Amino acid sequence: MPMDPTMTSYPILFNQTPDSLRRVGARGGRARARNWRARQQAAEAAAGPLVRPPQPPMETTAQEIAALDAQFPWLRRTAPRVARG
């Protein structure tokens, strides 16, 4: 069956010209971006400011060793010493 010369190469898109198809696509892209930005702003407004929970104070290694030595005095100085070099 020969192709009708009045039809464009995009028959499923209701015989629109390539320029009108480009404009339709551009409008859709702009609308998607606008909606995405609106969703992002709404999510930021609903979330509120981020606040980190307070961290517990960290013990130094020497403080931890002293606490373990106080808790288990029979294990004090049982680990072999490693020479630094």
Beta strands, then each sheet from edge to edge (+ up, - down):
end
